[in-house]
Amino acid sequence: MATAQADRSLDVYQLLGVRHNPSVGVKPADMVQSLQNKLGIKMTARMMGVRHLHVEDAWTEELTELAPVTARKLVAAYNAFEMIEAAEGPSMARAWMIGMNPWMDDLSPVEAIAQGDCEDVVAAARVYSDCG
């Protein structure tokens, strides 16, 4: 079953066109936990479109299947944060995720992901992490 989840996740990476995949081999529940630790529960919930504050209750117990839209948001958020964090550190990655971004019509990456603009966020993170 774990192999089926990994295969399904790989399709999400391909859909996003992500060259550098920090999320490869990371379980969705671990991605959620990481984002909650780094961005907070409320912000993670907002990005994923979850209304209640305890995202971990819904996802981290027995995470077997995510809706395609939610999976794309999760992978995009995790990859973007990890790319920026690797290039600039955790404080800058957090600031980048919550700050206005000209690549996204001055929305923050958190807001853009919440609206489903996952590809734009990953592209902007890639450019930022490559060029600084």
N, CA, C and O atoms as a DFTB+ gen file, in Angstrom:
528 C
 N C O
     1  1       0.833      -1.199       0.000
     2  2       0.000       0.000       0.000
     3  2       0.870       1.252       0.000
     4  3       0.522       2.233      -0.657
     5  1       1.981       1.244       0.712
     6  2       2.865       2.408       0.746
     7  2       3.400       2.706      -0.643
     8  3       3.583       3.870      -0.998
     9  1       3.657       1.654      -1.447
    10  2       4.142       1.861      -2.806
    11  2       3.082       2.531      -3.653
    12  3       3.399       3.396      -4.470
    13  1       1.831       2.148      -3.474
    14  2       0.743       2.787      -4.221
    15  2       0.656       4.263      -3.887
    16  3       0.424       5.083      -4.775
    17  1       0.840       4.620      -2.613
    18  2       0.822       6.031      -2.219
    19  2       1.983       6.774      -2.857
    20  3       1.805       7.891      -3.343
    21  1       3.165       6.177      -2.865
    22  2       4.324       6.829      -3.463
    23  2       4.101       7.028      -4.953
    24  3       4.446       8.082      -5.487
    25  1       3.524       6.026      -5.648
    26  2       3.249       6.150      -7.073
    27  2       2.242       7.254      -7.331
    28  3       2.408       8.026      -8.275
    29  1       1.195       7.349      -6.510
    30  2       0.186       8.388      -6.655
    31  2       0.800       9.764      -6.415
    32  3       0.465      10.722      -7.111
    33  1       1.693       9.865      -5.436
    34  2       2.344      11.131      -5.146
    35  2       3.228      11.565      -6.300
    36  3       3.307      12.754      -6.609
    37  1       3.893      10.613      -6.941
    38  2       4.764      10.939      -8.056
    39  2       3.980      11.620      -9.170
    40  3       4.497      12.530      -9.818
    41  1       2.744      11.193      -9.402
    42  2       1.912      11.836     -10.409
    43  2       1.697      13.310     -10.084
    44  3       1.671      14.142     -10.991
    45  1       1.544      13.641      -8.822
    46  2       1.354      15.027      -8.410
    47  2       2.605      15.828      -8.736
    48  3       2.505      16.957      -9.216
    49  1       3.782      15.264      -8.482
    50  2       5.027      15.966      -8.793
    51  2       5.106      16.241     -10.292
    52  3       5.485      17.334     -10.714
    53  1       4.746      15.242     -11.086
    54  2       4.801      15.407     -12.531
    55  2       3.815      16.467     -12.993
    56  3       4.126      17.263     -13.879
    57  1       2.616      16.484     -12.392
    58  2       1.633      17.507     -12.743
    59  2       2.158      18.907     -12.460
    60  3       1.912      19.835     -13.230
    61  1       2.874      19.057     -11.368
    62  2       3.405      20.366     -11.005
    63  2       4.652      20.726     -11.803
    64  3       5.060      21.888     -11.816
    65  1       5.262      19.749     -12.467
    66  2       6.473      20.025     -13.224
    67  2       7.638      20.419     -12.338
    68  3       8.463      21.246     -12.726
    69  1       7.711      19.839     -11.159
    70  2       8.750      20.201     -10.205
    71  2      10.031      19.447     -10.551
    72  3      10.041      18.216     -10.587
    73  1      11.111      20.186     -10.805
    74  2      12.412      19.569     -11.091
    75  2      13.055      19.081      -9.805
    76  3      13.529      17.948      -9.719
    77  1      13.061      19.938      -8.826
    78  2      13.660      19.609      -7.535
    79  2      12.508      19.272      -6.598
    80  3      11.699      20.136      -6.258
    81  1      12.439      18.026      -6.190
    82  2      11.302      17.572      -5.394
    83  2      11.715      17.268      -3.964
    84  3      12.050      16.125      -3.653
    85  1      11.699      18.261      -3.091
    86  2      12.012      17.971      -1.694
    87  2      11.040      16.969      -1.083
    88  3      11.367      16.309      -0.097
    89  1       9.858      16.852      -1.657
    90  2       8.836      15.991      -1.072
    91  2       8.948      14.530      -1.491
    92  3       8.181      13.698      -1.007
    93  1       9.878      14.198      -2.374
    94  2      10.024      12.806      -2.803
    95  2      10.362      11.951      -1.589
    96  3      11.316      12.229      -0.862
    97  1       9.577      10.924      -1.386
    98  2       9.795      10.012      -0.269
    99  2       9.238      10.486       1.058
   100  3       9.355       9.777       2.058
   101  1       8.629      11.674       1.095
   102  2       8.056      12.195       2.334
   103  2       6.569      11.866       2.345
   104  3       5.855      12.143       1.382
   105  1       6.114      11.278       3.432
   106  2       4.701      10.943       3.562
   107  2       3.878      12.221       3.668
   108  3       4.327      13.200       4.264
   109  1       2.674      12.219       3.092
   110  2       1.816      13.414       3.202
   111  2       1.607      13.870       4.645
   112  3       1.599      15.071       4.916
   113  1       1.442      12.939       5.561
   114  2       1.251      13.320       6.971
   115  2       2.475      14.060       7.505
   116  3       2.343      14.990       8.301
   117  1       3.664      13.647       7.067
   118  2       4.885      14.326       7.501
   119  2       4.999      15.715       6.870
   120  3       5.513      16.642       7.496
   121  1       4.517      15.857       5.625
   122  2       4.504      17.174       4.989
   123  2       3.599      18.122       5.767
   124  3       3.962      19.269       6.026
   125  1       2.421      17.631       6.138
   126  2       1.477      18.446       6.913
   127  2       2.103      18.855       8.233
   128  3       2.053      20.026       8.608
   129  1       2.688      17.908       8.934
   130  2       3.301      18.196      10.237
   131  2       4.421      19.217      10.090
   132  3       4.542      20.128      10.909
   133  1       5.231      19.072       9.062
   134  2       6.327      20.009       8.829
   135  2       5.801      21.419       8.574
   136  3       6.299      22.387       9.148
   137  1       4.799      21.531       7.716
   138  2       4.221      22.844       7.437
   139  2       3.580      23.450       8.670
   140  3       3.694      24.654       8.899
   141  1       2.905      22.631       9.466
   142  2       2.307      23.135      10.699
   143  2       3.381      23.645      11.655
   144  3       3.201      24.679      12.297
   145  1       4.486      22.931      11.750
   146  2       5.576      23.345      12.638
   147  2       6.222      24.638      12.163
   148  3       6.623      25.467      12.980
   149  1       6.327      24.817      10.858
   150  2       7.052      25.958      10.302
   151  2       6.175      27.174      10.034
   152  3       6.630      28.312      10.150
   153  1       4.909      26.930       9.672
   154  2       4.006      28.030       9.323
   155  2       2.855      28.200      10.302
   156  3       2.216      29.252      10.334
   157  1       2.590      27.189      11.088
   158  2       1.476      27.228      12.029
   159  2       0.272      26.459      11.511
   160  3       0.111      26.248      10.309
   161  1      -0.558      26.053      12.440
   162  2      -1.733      25.249      12.102
   163  2      -2.730      26.047      11.271
   164  3      -3.249      25.541      10.276
   165  1      -3.004      27.292      11.669
   166  2      -4.003      28.101      10.951
   167  2      -3.592      28.359       9.512
   168  3      -4.413      28.243       8.602
   169  1      -2.329      28.708       9.295
   170  2      -1.876      29.010       7.946
   171  2      -1.877      27.755       7.070
   172  3      -2.236      27.809       5.894
   173  1      -1.477      26.644       7.647
   174  2      -1.496      25.388       6.907
   175  2      -2.933      25.018       6.543
   176  3      -3.205      24.600       5.417
   177  1      -3.835      25.170       7.484
   178  2      -5.246      24.880       7.224
   179  2      -5.781      25.781       6.115
   180  3      -6.506      25.316       5.235
   181  1      -5.434      27.047       6.153
   182  2      -5.896      27.987       5.126
   183  2      -5.413      27.573       3.741
   184  3      -6.189      27.569       2.785
   185  1      -4.146      27.231       3.633
   186  2      -3.613      26.827       2.321
   187  2      -4.321      25.601       1.774
   188  3      -4.603      25.516       0.578
   189  1      -4.606      24.656       2.654
   190  2      -5.181      23.390       2.215
   191  2      -6.695      23.434       2.063
   192  3      -7.302      22.489       1.558
   193  1      -7.298      24.528       2.498
   194  2      -8.748      24.646       2.387
   195  2      -9.494      23.886       3.461
   196  3     -10.646      23.495       3.275
   197  1      -8.828      23.678       4.587
   198  2      -9.436      22.980       5.716
   199  2      -9.950      24.042       6.675
   200  3      -9.209      24.951       7.051
   201  1     -11.206      23.937       7.071
   202  2     -11.817      24.983       7.890
   203  2     -11.470      24.892       9.368
   204  3     -11.338      25.918      10.035
   205  1     -11.322      23.693       9.882
   206  2     -11.030      23.586      11.311
   207  2      -9.534      23.758      11.561
   208  3      -8.721      23.602      10.650
   209  1      -9.188      24.074      12.778
   210  2      -7.813      24.429      13.104
   211  2      -6.898      23.237      13.312
   212  3      -5.678      23.376      13.215
   213  1      -7.447      22.085      13.591
   214  2      -6.611      20.924      13.878
   215  2      -6.488      20.047      12.652
   216  3      -7.098      18.982      12.560
   217  1      -5.685      20.519      11.711
   218  2      -5.485      19.803      10.459
   219  2      -4.955      18.406      10.729
   220  3      -5.317      17.453      10.040
   221  1      -4.094      18.286      11.736
   222  2      -3.500      16.982      11.995
   223  2      -4.552      15.939      12.353
   224  3      -4.365      14.758      12.061
   225  1      -5.651      16.348      12.978
   226  2      -6.708      15.397      13.308
   227  2      -7.285      14.780      12.039
   228  3      -7.602      13.591      12.011
   229  1      -7.419      15.577      11.006
   230  2      -8.026      15.100       9.764
   231  2      -7.029      14.348       8.895
   232  3      -7.430      13.462       8.140
   233  1      -5.747      14.672       8.977
   234  2      -4.803      14.149       8.000
   235  2      -3.745      13.218       8.535
   236  3      -3.386      12.255       7.857
   237  1      -3.239      13.461       9.707
   238  2      -2.035      12.747      10.105
   239  2      -2.291      11.398      10.757
   240  3      -1.356      10.615      10.928
   241  1      -3.522      11.107      11.123
   242  2      -3.795       9.807      11.733
   243  2      -3.632       8.682      10.709
   244  3      -2.655       7.934      10.758
   245  1      -4.551       8.565       9.818
   246  2      -4.540       7.526       8.798
   247  2      -4.723       8.191       7.450
   248  3      -5.802       8.127       6.861
   249  1      -3.692       8.820       6.968
   250  2      -3.763       9.545       5.708
   251  2      -3.598       8.541       4.575
   252  3      -2.488       8.100       4.277
   253  1      -4.694       8.195       3.963
   254  2      -4.624       7.196       2.907
   255  2      -4.873       7.794       1.534
   256  3      -4.294       7.339       0.548
   257  1      -5.726       8.806       1.455
   258  2      -6.042       9.379       0.159
   259  2      -6.389      10.853       0.314
   260  3      -7.138      11.246       1.209
   261  1      -5.829      11.649      -0.573
   262  2      -6.150      13.067      -0.604
   263  2      -6.840      13.374      -1.919
   264  3      -6.548      12.756      -2.942
   265  1      -7.753      14.327      -1.888
   266  2      -8.336      14.807      -3.133
   267  2      -7.207      15.387      -3.973
   268  3      -6.273      15.964      -3.415
   269  1      -7.260      15.255      -5.292
   270  2      -6.180      15.765      -6.140
   271  2      -5.846      17.233      -5.903
   272  3      -4.673      17.605      -5.914
   273  1      -6.853      18.070      -5.689
   274  2      -6.604      19.493      -5.444
   275  2      -5.832      19.678      -4.143
   276  3      -4.890      20.468      -4.090
   277  1      -6.215      18.967      -3.110
   278  2      -5.544      19.073      -1.815
   279  2      -4.120      18.539      -1.911
   280  3      -3.203      19.124      -1.336
   281  1      -3.924      17.446      -2.623
   282  2      -2.585      16.875      -2.793
   283  2      -1.676      17.864      -3.515
   284  3      -0.516      18.027      -3.137
   285  1      -2.187      18.519      -4.542
   286  2      -1.389      19.511      -5.275
   287  2      -1.001      20.667      -4.367
   288  3       0.140      21.127      -4.398
   289  1      -1.936      21.133      -3.564
   290  2      -1.649      22.231      -2.639
   291  2      -0.591      21.828      -1.617
   292  3       0.334      22.589      -1.334
   293  1      -0.736      20.643      -1.075
   294  2       0.200      20.156      -0.071
   295  2       1.605      20.032      -0.645
   296  3       2.567      20.507      -0.041
   297  1       1.726      19.404      -1.795
   298  2       3.040      19.209      -2.414
   299  2       3.651      20.555      -2.801
   300  3       4.845      20.777      -2.598
   301  1       2.837      21.452      -3.357
   302  2       3.347      22.769      -3.746
   303  2       3.843      23.543      -2.527
   304  3       4.933      24.115      -2.554
   305  1       3.055      23.561      -1.468
   306  2       3.440      24.294      -0.259
   307  2       4.708      23.715       0.348
   308  3       5.622      24.454       0.715
   309  1       4.763      22.412       0.450
   310  2       5.926      21.759       1.039
   311  2       7.167      22.003       0.193
   312  3       8.212      22.385       0.720
   313  1       7.061      21.784      -1.128
   314  2       8.218      21.977      -2.000
   315  2       8.696      23.420      -1.989
   316  3       9.897      23.676      -1.907
   317  1       7.769      24.360      -2.071
   318  2       8.149      25.774      -2.080
   319  2       8.878      26.130      -0.790
   320  3       9.946      26.741      -0.824
   321  1       8.307      25.753       0.336
   322  2       8.942      26.081       1.614
   323  2      10.326      25.450       1.703
   324  3      11.287      26.117       2.085
   325  1      10.432      24.198       1.362
   326  2      11.712      23.493       1.478
   327  2      12.772      24.074       0.540
   328  3      13.939      24.164       0.920
   329  1      12.389      24.467      -0.671
   330  2      13.353      25.071      -1.601
   331  2      13.886      26.390      -1.047
   332  3      15.094      26.629      -1.059
   333  1      12.985      27.247      -0.560
   334  2      13.404      28.531      -0.019
   335  2      14.220      28.327       1.255
   336  3      15.231      28.998       1.463
   337  1      13.786      27.414       2.092
   338  2      14.508      27.146       3.337
   339  2      15.929      26.652       3.056
   340  3      16.869      27.063       3.736
   341  1      16.092      25.781       2.066
   342  2      17.425      25.272       1.731
   343  2      18.341      26.391       1.230
   344  3      19.545      26.378       1.487
   345  1      17.765      27.349       0.522
   346  2      18.563      28.443      -0.035
   347  2      18.815      29.569       0.957
   348  3      19.897      30.157       0.967
   349  1      17.818      29.876       1.796
   350  2      17.878      31.098       2.611
   351  2      17.678      30.891       4.112
   352  3      17.904      31.815       4.893
   353  1      17.263      29.708       4.522
   354  2      17.028      29.455       5.943
   355  2      15.554      29.534       6.299
   356  3      14.749      30.035       5.514
   357  1      15.194      29.039       7.486
   358  2      13.783      28.928       7.874
   359  2      13.064      30.268       8.060
   360  3      11.890      30.388       7.712
   361  1      13.744      31.259       8.595
   362  2      13.081      32.557       8.804
   363  2      12.716      33.214       7.487
   364  3      11.623      33.762       7.344
   365  1      13.635      33.162       6.516
   366  2      13.364      33.751       5.209
   367  2      12.284      32.946       4.479
   368  3      11.451      33.521       3.779
   369  1      12.294      31.638       4.637
   370  2      11.277      30.812       3.979
   371  2       9.884      31.166       4.509
   372  3       8.929      31.275       3.739
   373  1       9.780      31.342       5.806
   374  2       8.486      31.728       6.401
   375  2       8.068      33.102       5.894
   376  3       6.917      33.298       5.503
   377  1       8.993      34.047       5.898
   378  2       8.678      35.390       5.413
   379  2       8.268      35.358       3.943
   380  3       7.342      36.063       3.542
   381  1       8.942      34.553       3.148
   382  2       8.627      34.436       1.721
   383  2       7.214      33.874       1.532
   384  3       6.462      34.345       0.679
   385  1       6.866      32.878       2.325
   386  2       5.552      32.242       2.181
   387  2       4.407      33.173       2.565
   388  3       3.318      33.064       2.002
   389  1       4.626      34.090       3.512
   390  2       3.516      34.928       3.978
   391  2       3.547      36.345       3.409
   392  3       2.595      37.107       3.577
   393  1       4.654      36.699       2.727
   394  2       4.777      38.047       2.189
   395  2       4.198      38.182       0.787
   396  3       4.001      37.193       0.081
   397  1       3.929      39.423       0.398
   398  2       3.433      39.681      -0.958
   399  2       4.513      39.294      -1.963
   400  3       5.705      39.470      -1.710
   401  1       4.081      38.766      -3.105
   402  2       5.022      38.302      -4.109
   403  2       4.618      38.834      -5.477
   404  3       3.502      38.576      -5.928
   405  1       5.502      39.571      -6.148
   406  2       5.154      40.139      -7.452
   407  2       4.907      39.079      -8.527
   408  3       4.217      39.353      -9.509
   409  1       5.456      37.881      -8.359
   410  2       5.209      36.792      -9.316
   411  2       3.758      36.313      -9.244
   412  3       3.275      35.642     -10.156
   413  1       3.082      36.652      -8.180
   414  2       1.717      36.174      -7.952
   415  2       0.755      37.340      -7.763
   416  3      -0.152      37.275      -6.932
   417  1       0.952      38.401      -8.529
   418  2       0.092      39.590      -8.451
   419  2      -0.036      40.103      -7.026
   420  3      -1.122      40.484      -6.588
   421  1       1.064      40.110      -6.316
   422  2       1.169      40.597      -4.943
   423  2       0.381      39.793      -3.911
   424  3       0.188      40.258      -2.788
   425  1      -0.067      38.618      -4.266
   426  2      -0.593      37.695      -3.261
   427  2       0.588      37.049      -2.556
   428  3       1.683      36.976      -3.113
   429  1       0.377      36.588      -1.358
   430  2       1.415      35.788      -0.712
   431  2       1.335      34.377      -1.292
   432  3       0.277      33.973      -1.776
   433  1       2.428      33.623      -1.253
   434  2       2.353      32.227      -1.684
   435  2       1.284      31.427      -0.932
   436  3       0.645      30.547      -1.509
   437  1       1.093      31.733       0.347
   438  2       0.033      31.051       1.110
   439  2      -1.325      31.315       0.466
   440  3      -2.108      30.384       0.272
   441  1      -1.614      32.574       0.133
   442  2      -2.893      32.912      -0.499
   443  2      -3.008      32.301      -1.892
   444  3      -4.071      31.815      -2.278
   445  1      -1.910      32.329      -2.641
   446  2      -1.928      31.759      -3.995
   447  2      -2.207      30.263      -3.960
   448  3      -2.985      29.757      -4.768
   449  1      -1.578      29.555      -3.032
   450  2      -1.841      28.115      -2.904
   451  2      -3.290      27.889      -2.502
   452  3      -3.944      26.995      -3.039
   453  1      -3.799      28.679      -1.573
   454  2      -5.199      28.536      -1.148
   455  2      -6.148      28.702      -2.337
   456  3      -7.195      28.057      -2.395
   457  1      -5.775      29.573      -3.288
   458  2      -6.601      29.797      -4.477
   459  2      -6.338      28.775      -5.574
   460  3      -7.012      28.781      -6.603
   461  1      -5.353      27.891      -5.358
   462  2      -5.079      26.839      -6.328
   463  2      -3.990      27.157      -7.330
   464  3      -3.791      26.395      -8.277
   465  1      -3.278      28.259      -7.153
   466  2      -2.208      28.643      -8.081
   467  2      -0.887      27.978      -7.704
   468  3       0.123      28.648      -7.488
   469  1      -0.914      26.666      -7.631
   470  2       0.236      25.901      -7.148
   471  2       1.449      26.029      -8.065
   472  3       2.575      26.174      -7.591
   473  1       1.221      25.976      -9.368
   474  2       2.327      26.036     -10.313
   475  2       3.076      27.356     -10.200
   476  3       4.305      27.376     -10.274
   477  1       2.346      28.470     -10.019
   478  2       2.983      29.776      -9.880
   479  2       3.861      29.840      -8.641
   480  3       4.948      30.416      -8.676
   481  1       3.399      29.256      -7.555
   482  2       4.163      29.275      -6.312
   483  2       5.437      28.455      -6.463
   484  3       6.514      28.903      -6.068
   485  1       5.325      27.268      -7.027
   486  2       6.505      26.422      -7.200
   487  2       7.501      27.089      -8.152
   488  3       8.706      27.055      -7.905
   489  1       7.011      27.694      -9.231
   490  2       7.895      28.392     -10.179
   491  2       8.604      29.560      -9.498
   492  3       9.805      29.753      -9.684
   493  1       7.865      30.336      -8.714
   494  2       8.469      31.479      -8.029
   495  2       9.499      31.010      -6.996
   496  3      10.556      31.623      -6.853
   497  1       9.194      29.930      -6.280
   498  2      10.145      29.396      -5.303
   499  2      11.403      28.886      -5.993
   500  3      12.512      29.076      -5.494
   501  1      11.231      28.250      -7.124
   502  2      12.367      27.744      -7.880
   503  2      13.274      28.896      -8.320
   504  3      14.492      28.833      -8.157
   505  1      12.668      29.948      -8.880
   506  2      13.444      31.108      -9.326
   507  2      14.148      31.759      -8.140
   508  3      15.336      32.074      -8.216
   509  1      13.426      31.958      -7.061
   510  2      14.006      32.603      -5.880
   511  2      15.152      31.773      -5.316
   512  3      16.212      32.312      -4.996
   513  1      14.945      30.465      -5.193
   514  2      15.991      29.623      -4.593
   515  2      17.195      29.487      -5.517
   516  3      18.323      29.331      -5.048
   517  1      16.964      29.547      -6.826
   518  2      18.083      29.465      -7.774
   519  2      18.851      30.767      -7.889
   520  3      20.072      30.766      -8.046
   521  1      18.124      31.890      -7.811
   522  2      18.741      33.203      -8.056
   523  2      18.906      34.064      -6.821
   524  3      19.707      35.000      -6.818
   525  1      18.159      33.759      -5.775
   526  2      18.247      34.542      -4.541
   527  2      17.551      35.793      -4.594
   528  3      17.551      36.542      -3.616
